[in-house]
Amino acid sequence: MDLAMNIYQHVSKYLEKWEELRGGLEPFFIKNLENVQGDERDVIFIGTVYGPSEAGGQVMQRFGPINGASGKRRLNVLFTRARFQIITFSSMRSSDNRADESKNPGAWLFKKWLEYSATGVIDRAETTNCEPDSYLELYVIKQLISMGCEAVPQVGVTRFFH
């Protein structure tokens, strides 16, 4: 059997497998931030077009729709489109983004996303050493302990605890 026929059969089996599993392969797409809503994929590749004009240069703080009133919501939609994994490509670092959380929540979220993409670390939570403050919290702690987990009450980030 020649190589081309062998490859064809291999590809055909692959396509048949996915036809059975999910009713066919999902097509690859390239979309901008404004048009990604509703489309989910196992893996989403995010490429940014923001960065320095020249190597080592300053990054202009013009992040298009991310800077707008709905920038944070748009990013939230984008980040929730991946079923399993997001891979981010960018020519800028999170430190290139000078956004302030209170003045530009979208650009701030973008900054935090770049930080997470580079390090894999999400903001560290604060341990308050406080006792649980609700019956729900007590119930959840009891369930976690019954599964062999350790439960620490009243851990949170910024002003969100539980």
C-alpha positions as a Markdown table, in Angstrom:
| # | Residue | x | y | z |
|---|---|---|---|---|
| 1 | Met | 0.0 | 0.0 | 0.0 |
| 2 | Asp | 1.4 | 3.4 | -0.9 |
| 3 | Leu | 2.0 | 6.1 | 1.7 |
| 4 | Ala | -0.8 | 8.4 | 0.4 |
| 5 | Met | -3.4 | 5.6 | 0.8 |
| 6 | Asn | -2.2 | 4.8 | 4.3 |
| 7 | Ile | -2.4 | 8.5 | 5.3 |
| 8 | Tyr | -5.9 | 8.7 | 3.8 |
| 9 | Gln | -7.1 | 5.7 | 5.7 |
| 10 | His | -5.6 | 7.1 | 8.9 |
| 11 | Val | -7.3 | 10.4 | 8.5 |
| 12 | Ser | -10.6 | 8.7 | 7.6 |
| 13 | Lys | -10.5 | 6.7 | 10.8 |
| 14 | Tyr | -9.8 | 9.9 | 12.8 |
| 15 | Leu | -12.8 | 11.7 | 11.2 |
| 16 | Glu | -15.1 | 8.7 | 11.7 |
| 17 | Lys | -14.1 | 8.6 | 15.4 |
| 18 | Trp | -15.1 | 12.2 | 15.9 |
| 19 | Glu | -18.2 | 11.8 | 13.9 |
| 20 | Glu | -19.3 | 9.1 | 16.4 |
| 21 | Leu | -18.1 | 11.1 | 19.5 |
| 22 | Arg | -19.6 | 14.5 | 18.7 |
| 23 | Gly | -21.4 | 14.4 | 15.5 |
| 24 | Gly | -18.3 | 15.6 | 13.6 |
| 25 | Leu | -15.3 | 17.8 | 14.0 |
| 26 | Glu | -15.8 | 21.4 | 14.9 |
| 27 | Pro | -14.4 | 23.7 | 12.3 |
| 28 | Phe | -11.4 | 25.9 | 13.1 |
| 29 | Phe | -12.3 | 29.6 | 13.4 |
| 30 | Ile | -10.6 | 33.0 | 13.7 |
| 31 | Lys | -12.7 | 35.7 | 15.3 |
| 32 | Asn | -12.2 | 39.0 | 17.0 |
| 33 | Leu | -13.2 | 39.8 | 20.5 |
| 34 | Glu | -16.6 | 41.1 | 19.5 |
| 35 | Asn | -17.7 | 38.0 | 17.6 |
| 36 | Val | -16.6 | 35.0 | 19.7 |
| 37 | Gln | -19.7 | 34.7 | 21.8 |
| 38 | Gly | -21.5 | 31.4 | 21.5 |
| 39 | Asp | -18.6 | 29.5 | 20.0 |
| 40 | Glu | -16.9 | 26.9 | 22.2 |
| 41 | Arg | -13.9 | 24.8 | 21.4 |
| 42 | Asp | -11.8 | 22.3 | 23.3 |
| 43 | Val | -8.8 | 24.6 | 23.0 |
| 44 | Ile | -9.0 | 28.3 | 22.3 |
| 45 | Phe | -5.9 | 30.2 | 21.1 |
| 46 | Ile | -5.8 | 33.8 | 22.0 |
| 47 | Gly | -3.5 | 36.1 | 20.1 |
| 48 | Thr | -3.1 | 39.7 | 21.1 |
| 49 | Val | -2.3 | 42.5 | 18.7 |
| 50 | Tyr | -1.1 | 44.8 | 21.4 |
| 51 | Gly | 2.6 | 45.3 | 22.0 |
| 52 | Pro | 5.5 | 47.6 | 21.6 |
| 53 | Ser | 6.2 | 49.2 | 18.2 |
| 54 | Glu | 9.8 | 48.2 | 18.5 |
| 55 | Ala | 11.7 | 45.7 | 20.7 |
| 56 | Gly | 12.0 | 47.2 | 24.2 |
| 57 | Gly | 9.6 | 50.1 | 23.4 |
| 58 | Gln | 6.7 | 51.3 | 25.4 |
| 59 | Val | 3.2 | 49.7 | 24.8 |
| 60 | Met | 0.5 | 52.2 | 24.0 |
| 61 | Gln | -2.4 | 51.7 | 26.3 |
| 62 | Arg | -4.9 | 51.5 | 23.5 |
| 63 | Phe | -6.6 | 48.1 | 23.9 |
| 64 | Gly | -9.6 | 48.7 | 21.6 |
| 65 | Pro | -12.9 | 47.2 | 22.9 |
| 66 | Ile | -11.2 | 46.0 | 26.1 |
| 67 | Asn | -10.9 | 49.6 | 27.2 |
| 68 | Gly | -14.7 | 50.2 | 26.7 |
| 69 | Ala | -17.4 | 49.9 | 29.3 |
| 70 | Ser | -18.1 | 46.3 | 28.3 |
| 71 | Gly | -14.4 | 45.3 | 28.0 |
| 72 | Lys | -14.4 | 43.1 | 31.1 |
| 73 | Arg | -17.6 | 41.3 | 30.0 |
| 74 | Arg | -16.1 | 40.7 | 26.5 |
| 75 | Leu | -13.0 | 39.2 | 28.0 |
| 76 | Asn | -15.1 | 37.0 | 30.4 |
| 77 | Val | -17.0 | 35.6 | 27.4 |
| 78 | Leu | -13.7 | 35.0 | 25.6 |
| 79 | Phe | -12.1 | 33.2 | 28.5 |
| 80 | Thr | -15.1 | 30.9 | 29.0 |
| 81 | Arg | -15.2 | 29.7 | 25.4 |
| 82 | Ala | -12.6 | 27.0 | 26.0 |
| 83 | Arg | -13.7 | 23.6 | 27.3 |
| 84 | Phe | -10.3 | 22.4 | 28.3 |
| 85 | Gln | -7.5 | 24.8 | 27.6 |
| 86 | Ile | -6.5 | 28.3 | 26.5 |
| 87 | Ile | -3.2 | 29.1 | 24.9 |
| 88 | Thr | -2.2 | 32.8 | 24.8 |
| 89 | Phe | 0.2 | 34.4 | 22.4 |
| 90 | Ser | 1.3 | 38.0 | 23.1 |
| 91 | Ser | 4.2 | 40.3 | 22.3 |
| 92 | Met | 3.6 | 42.1 | 25.6 |
| 93 | Arg | 4.1 | 41.3 | 29.3 |
| 94 | Ser | 1.5 | 42.1 | 32.0 |
| 95 | Ser | 3.9 | 44.7 | 33.3 |
| 96 | Asp | 3.5 | 46.6 | 30.0 |
| 97 | Asn | -0.2 | 47.2 | 30.8 |
| 98 | Arg | -0.5 | 50.1 | 33.3 |
| 99 | Ala | -4.3 | 49.7 | 33.9 |
| 100 | Asp | -5.9 | 50.6 | 37.2 |
| 101 | Glu | -8.6 | 48.2 | 38.4 |
| 102 | Ser | -10.9 | 51.0 | 39.5 |
| 103 | Lys | -10.5 | 53.1 | 36.3 |
| 104 | Asn | -10.4 | 50.5 | 33.6 |
| 105 | Pro | -11.7 | 47.1 | 34.7 |
| 106 | Gly | -11.4 | 45.6 | 31.2 |
| 107 | Ala | -7.7 | 46.5 | 30.7 |
| 108 | Trp | -7.1 | 45.4 | 34.3 |
| 109 | Leu | -8.6 | 42.0 | 33.6 |
| 110 | Phe | -6.5 | 41.8 | 30.5 |
| 111 | Lys | -3.4 | 42.6 | 32.6 |
| 112 | Lys | -4.3 | 39.9 | 35.1 |
| 113 | Trp | -4.9 | 37.4 | 32.3 |
| 114 | Leu | -1.4 | 38.1 | 30.8 |
| 115 | Glu | 0.0 | 37.6 | 34.3 |
| 116 | Tyr | -1.8 | 34.3 | 34.8 |
| 117 | Ser | -0.8 | 33.1 | 31.3 |
| 118 | Ala | 2.8 | 33.8 | 32.0 |
| 119 | Thr | 3.0 | 32.3 | 35.5 |
| 120 | Gly | 0.0 | 30.0 | 36.0 |
| 121 | Val | -0.6 | 31.7 | 39.3 |
| 122 | Ile | -3.9 | 33.4 | 40.3 |
| 123 | Asp | -4.0 | 36.0 | 43.0 |
| 124 | Arg | -3.2 | 34.4 | 46.3 |
| 125 | Ala | -6.1 | 34.2 | 48.7 |
| 126 | Glu | -6.0 | 35.7 | 52.2 |
| 127 | Thr | -6.5 | 33.4 | 55.2 |
| 128 | Thr | -8.4 | 35.3 | 57.9 |
| 129 | Asn | -8.4 | 32.8 | 60.7 |
| 130 | Cys | -12.1 | 33.6 | 61.2 |
| 131 | Glu | -14.8 | 31.0 | 62.0 |
| 132 | Pro | -17.4 | 30.0 | 59.5 |
| 133 | Asp | -20.2 | 32.5 | 59.4 |
| 134 | Ser | -23.1 | 30.5 | 57.9 |
| 135 | Tyr | -24.8 | 27.1 | 58.0 |
| 136 | Leu | -24.0 | 26.6 | 54.3 |
| 137 | Glu | -20.3 | 27.1 | 55.0 |
| 138 | Leu | -20.4 | 24.7 | 57.9 |
| 139 | Tyr | -22.2 | 22.1 | 55.7 |
| 140 | Val | -19.7 | 22.4 | 52.9 |
| 141 | Ile | -16.8 | 22.1 | 55.3 |
| 142 | Lys | -18.3 | 19.0 | 56.8 |
| 143 | Gln | -18.8 | 17.4 | 53.3 |
| 144 | Leu | -15.2 | 18.3 | 52.3 |
| 145 | Ile | -13.8 | 16.7 | 55.5 |
| 146 | Ser | -15.9 | 13.6 | 55.0 |
| 147 | Met | -14.2 | 13.2 | 51.6 |
| 148 | Gly | -10.7 | 13.4 | 53.2 |
| 149 | Cys | -10.1 | 17.1 | 52.3 |
| 150 | Glu | -8.8 | 19.8 | 54.6 |
| 151 | Ala | -11.1 | 22.8 | 54.8 |
| 152 | Val | -10.1 | 26.3 | 55.8 |
| 153 | Pro | -13.0 | 28.7 | 56.5 |
| 154 | Gln | -13.1 | 32.3 | 55.5 |
| 155 | Val | -10.5 | 32.3 | 52.8 |
| 156 | Gly | -10.8 | 35.0 | 50.1 |
| 157 | Val | -9.4 | 37.5 | 47.7 |
| 158 | Thr | -9.8 | 41.2 | 48.3 |
| 159 | Arg | -13.2 | 41.7 | 49.7 |
| 160 | Phe | -14.8 | 38.3 | 48.7 |
| 161 | Phe | -14.6 | 35.6 | 51.4 |
| 162 | His | -16.4 | 32.2 | 51.9 |
